[in-house]
Amino acid sequence: MKRLLPLLAVAGALVAGDALAWSAEGHRIVAHIAQTGLTPKALAEVERLLAGEPDPSLPGIATWADDLRETDEAMARHTARWHYINFDGRCGFEPPRDCPGNNCVVTQTNLLFRTLADPRSEDEARAQALRFVVHFVGDLHQPLHASPRDDKGGNDYQVNIGGEGSNLHRVWDGTILERRALPWREHAEELMQAELPDDPTLRSDRPTLEWALESCRLVESGEVYPADGRHAIGDDYLDAHLPLVERRLREAGYRLAQMLNHALDPPRTGR
């Protein structure tokens, strides 16, 4: 069932750190779930806008915003701060403090959504906006990309897993997800077997901020960091947090579908 997603207009973030969010598999899982939820009209518009891509599908462009590090270093630097938001010590939003210059995942997702939803915009600009939006909605659901802690989204929180060094951000990007050892398409299909409850964020006039605040509260509540501040973590930690990772991927996919449907197949208003 298609839900009305109000037009987006909110501001968002500070700077978190030089890190990706979700592994390539994670972003493709989100994109695959979203693509299955598109209306026929929205799907046709996605395929038209991405016609020049090797794989003109949402999973095919899901990692594009991260791949810029290899394909376009200048754009990668320019957009680096668009992947996250740092809340300053608490999960409350103050635009001038948390999003100077509009350089954050909340604001940029909103601005890019507007471009994508505007049929008067050039196709090239809309296609680029689509690539970013698909990626950034995934980023918003990685808890450490909307953190209230001052450790660069867990990049500065060093951990030891089985005698090897890592950091908490990297663990949440992919290490936990690897526990399932499933190809991304199969994993996405499995996650779609579970229905999500009613989602009030889709009726909000600021859904992207709501999603970022959800992530922030997961960090604030202690659901993300190892108990007692320990730095040696094992399979027990990874397995215990896998359901939360999968829930966030599933939420991101369903929400992205509604967002794209609203942009590319907007509901009729009036006769």
PLY file of the C-alpha trace (Angstrom):
ply
format ascii 1.0
element vertex 271
property float x
property float y
property float z
element edge 270
property int vertex1
property int vertex2
end_header
0.00 0.00 0.00
1.31 3.38 -1.01
1.62 5.96 1.73
1.76 9.68 1.41
5.22 11.00 2.14
5.01 14.75 2.80
7.33 17.01 0.85
10.66 17.14 2.61
12.18 20.33 3.99
14.49 20.10 7.01
18.08 20.98 7.73
20.72 18.66 9.22
24.51 17.92 10.38
28.01 18.45 11.67
30.98 16.27 10.71
31.42 12.66 11.77
34.48 11.13 10.22
35.92 9.66 7.08
33.95 6.42 6.82
31.46 4.56 4.71
28.09 3.37 5.96
26.95 -0.19 5.44
28.98 -2.48 3.25
28.22 -2.74 -0.47
26.04 -5.72 0.44
24.11 -3.67 2.98
23.37 -0.87 0.53
22.30 -3.36 -2.14
19.98 -5.08 0.33
18.30 -1.74 1.05
18.05 -0.93 -2.65
16.62 -4.33 -3.58
13.92 -4.09 -0.91
13.09 -0.59 -2.15
12.91 -1.60 -5.81
10.40 -4.35 -5.07
8.18 -1.73 -3.42
8.11 0.73 -6.32
4.92 1.40 -8.22
5.06 0.51 -11.93
5.27 4.20 -12.85
8.07 4.90 -10.37
9.99 1.82 -11.52
9.70 2.90 -15.16
11.05 6.35 -14.27
13.95 4.81 -12.34
14.85 2.69 -15.35
14.56 5.71 -17.68
16.77 7.93 -15.52
19.37 5.16 -15.12
19.28 4.00 -18.75
22.98 4.76 -19.27
24.11 2.70 -16.28
25.66 -0.78 -16.69
22.94 -1.99 -14.30
19.98 0.44 -14.51
18.46 -0.62 -11.19
18.51 0.61 -7.61
20.93 -2.13 -6.46
23.09 -1.30 -9.46
23.69 2.27 -8.26
23.40 1.71 -4.50
27.14 2.14 -3.85
27.72 4.95 -6.34
28.09 7.64 -3.65
30.84 5.62 -1.93
32.46 4.61 -5.22
33.16 8.28 -5.91
36.31 7.85 -3.84
37.69 5.83 -6.73
35.94 7.49 -9.66
35.75 11.21 -8.80
37.96 12.30 -5.89
36.91 15.95 -6.13
33.21 15.13 -5.83
33.96 12.60 -3.11
35.66 15.30 -1.03
32.88 17.79 -1.72
30.15 15.37 -0.64
31.97 13.54 2.17
30.03 15.29 4.95
26.71 14.49 3.28
26.83 10.88 4.50
26.23 11.53 8.22
25.13 13.85 10.98
26.77 14.35 14.37
24.36 15.36 17.11
26.25 17.36 19.71
26.05 15.21 22.82
22.33 14.56 22.69
19.63 13.48 20.27
18.16 16.92 19.69
18.30 18.92 16.49
19.50 22.51 16.17
20.17 23.33 12.49
22.82 26.06 12.92
24.79 23.85 15.32
24.23 20.46 13.74
24.20 21.37 10.07
26.42 24.35 9.24
26.39 25.01 5.52
23.72 22.33 5.02
26.48 19.70 4.87
24.79 16.66 6.37
22.83 13.60 5.41
19.49 14.99 6.61
19.54 18.24 4.67
21.22 16.88 1.57
18.77 13.99 1.30
15.93 16.52 1.44
17.48 18.81 -1.16
18.25 15.94 -3.51
14.73 14.58 -3.05
13.38 17.91 -4.28
15.54 17.74 -7.39
14.48 14.17 -8.07
10.80 15.01 -7.62
10.92 18.05 -9.91
10.11 17.03 -13.51
11.39 20.42 -14.66
14.94 19.52 -13.59
17.35 18.13 -16.14
17.44 14.34 -16.37
21.15 14.31 -15.57
20.56 16.20 -12.32
17.62 13.97 -11.41
19.62 10.81 -12.11
22.45 12.03 -9.89
19.95 12.95 -7.18
18.49 9.43 -7.42
21.94 7.86 -6.93
22.56 9.96 -3.84
19.09 9.49 -2.31
19.24 5.70 -2.65
22.56 5.68 -0.84
21.81 8.31 1.80
18.58 6.72 3.00
20.67 3.65 3.75
23.25 5.79 5.54
20.57 7.39 7.72
19.72 3.98 9.15
23.27 3.05 10.17
23.22 4.15 13.83
26.80 5.38 13.87
26.08 7.81 11.04
23.83 9.82 13.35
25.63 9.64 16.65
25.62 11.95 19.69
29.09 10.74 20.74
32.34 12.52 20.01
34.28 9.65 18.43
33.75 10.19 14.70
30.86 7.80 14.48
32.72 4.98 16.21
35.81 5.31 14.01
37.85 6.27 17.06
36.43 3.42 19.16
39.01 0.71 18.60
37.99 -2.92 19.00
39.68 -6.29 18.89
37.89 -9.18 17.19
39.57 -12.56 17.35
42.97 -10.97 17.81
42.58 -8.50 14.94
42.16 -4.77 15.27
39.18 -2.89 13.89
36.86 -0.08 14.96
33.22 -0.02 15.92
32.13 1.83 12.80
33.60 -0.84 10.56
31.95 -3.54 12.67
28.54 -1.95 12.09
29.20 -1.27 8.41
29.76 -4.90 7.54
31.24 -7.25 10.12
27.93 -7.93 11.85
26.14 -8.42 8.53
28.76 -10.95 7.42
27.55 -13.32 10.14
24.69 -14.37 7.86
27.04 -15.30 4.98
24.23 -14.79 2.46
24.43 -13.17 -1.00
22.80 -9.75 -0.82
19.83 -10.64 -3.03
18.96 -13.72 -0.99
19.41 -11.79 2.22
17.09 -9.04 1.00
14.43 -11.54 -0.06
14.61 -13.15 3.38
14.26 -9.81 5.16
11.18 -9.00 3.10
9.37 -11.97 4.62
8.87 -9.94 7.80
6.27 -7.19 7.67
7.02 -3.89 9.35
4.50 -2.42 11.78
2.77 0.86 11.02
5.43 3.50 10.37
4.47 6.95 11.66
7.64 8.50 10.25
6.10 8.27 6.78
3.36 10.66 7.90
5.86 13.14 9.33
6.75 16.37 7.60
10.42 15.66 8.41
10.96 11.91 7.87
14.67 12.05 7.18
15.28 13.80 10.49
13.07 11.23 12.24
15.20 8.43 10.78
18.41 10.13 11.88
17.01 10.64 15.39
16.07 6.95 15.54
19.69 6.08 14.82
20.91 8.61 17.37
18.66 7.17 20.08
19.94 3.66 19.41
23.44 4.93 20.18
22.26 6.99 23.14
20.36 4.05 24.65
23.44 1.84 24.77
22.20 -0.63 22.13
25.22 -0.10 19.88
28.38 0.22 22.01
29.80 -2.81 23.85
28.68 -3.10 27.44
30.97 -1.61 30.10
33.05 0.11 27.42
34.94 -3.07 26.59
37.01 -3.16 23.42
37.48 -6.89 22.95
34.34 -8.21 21.27
33.45 -11.65 20.00
30.75 -13.65 18.29
28.35 -13.03 21.16
28.35 -9.28 20.44
28.05 -9.77 16.66
25.20 -12.27 16.93
23.33 -10.23 19.52
23.33 -7.15 17.27
22.53 -8.86 13.97
18.72 -8.55 14.43
19.05 -4.79 14.93
21.23 -4.42 11.83
18.73 -6.41 9.78
15.81 -4.39 11.14
17.49 -1.13 10.15
18.21 -2.43 6.64
14.61 -3.56 6.25
13.26 -0.23 7.51
15.56 1.66 5.17
14.40 -0.37 2.18
10.68 0.04 2.82
11.06 3.74 3.58
13.18 4.35 0.50
10.46 2.76 -1.65
7.84 5.14 -0.26
10.14 8.11 -0.74
10.84 7.24 -4.37
7.18 6.52 -5.08
6.32 9.97 -3.76
9.00 11.59 -5.90
8.42 9.66 -9.13
4.73 8.74 -8.93
3.23 11.40 -6.69
-0.36 11.01 -5.49
-2.98 13.01 -7.30
-4.29 16.03 -5.43
-7.67 17.20 -6.66
-9.55 16.39 -9.84
0 1
1 2
2 3
3 4
4 5
5 6
6 7
7 8
8 9
9 10
10 11
11 12
12 13
13 14
14 15
15 16
16 17
17 18
18 19
19 20
20 21
21 22
22 23
23 24
24 25
25 26
26 27
27 28
28 29
29 30
30 31
31 32
32 33
33 34
34 35
35 36
36 37
37 38
38 39
39 40
40 41
41 42
42 43
43 44
44 45
45 46
46 47
47 48
48 49
49 50
50 51
51 52
52 53
53 54
54 55
55 56
56 57
57 58
58 59
59 60
60 61
61 62
62 63
63 64
64 65
65 66
66 67
67 68
68 69
69 70
70 71
71 72
72 73
73 74
74 75
75 76
76 77
77 78
78 79
79 80
80 81
81 82
82 83
83 84
84 85
85 86
86 87
87 88
88 89
89 90
90 91
91 92
92 93
93 94
94 95
95 96
96 97
97 98
98 99
99 100
100 101
101 102
102 103
103 104
104 105
105 106
106 107
107 108
108 109
109 110
110 111
111 112
112 113
113 114
114 115
115 116
116 117
117 118
118 119
119 120
120 121
121 122
122 123
123 124
124 125
125 126
126 127
127 128
128 129
129 130
130 131
131 132
132 133
133 134
134 135
135 136
136 137
137 138
138 139
139 140
140 141
141 142
142 143
143 144
144 145
145 146
146 147
147 148
148 149
149 150
150 151
151 152
152 153
153 154
154 155
155 156
156 157
157 158
158 159
159 160
160 161
161 162
162 163
163 164
164 165
165 166
166 167
167 168
168 169
169 170
170 171
171 172
172 173
173 174
174 175
175 176
176 177
177 178
178 179
179 180
180 181
181 182
182 183
183 184
184 185
185 186
186 187
187 188
188 189
189 190
190 191
191 192
192 193
193 194
194 195
195 196
196 197
197 198
198 199
199 200
200 201
201 202
202 203
203 204
204 205
205 206
206 207
207 208
208 209
209 210
210 211
211 212
212 213
213 214
214 215
215 216
216 217
217 218
218 219
219 220
220 221
221 222
222 223
223 224
224 225
225 226
226 227
227 228
228 229
229 230
230 231
231 232
232 233
233 234
234 235
235 236
236 237
237 238
238 239
239 240
240 241
241 242
242 243
243 244
244 245
245 246
246 247
247 248
248 249
249 250
250 251
251 252
252 253
253 254
254 255
255 256
256 257
257 258
258 259
259 260
260 261
261 262
262 263
263 264
264 265
265 266
266 267
267 268
268 269
269 270
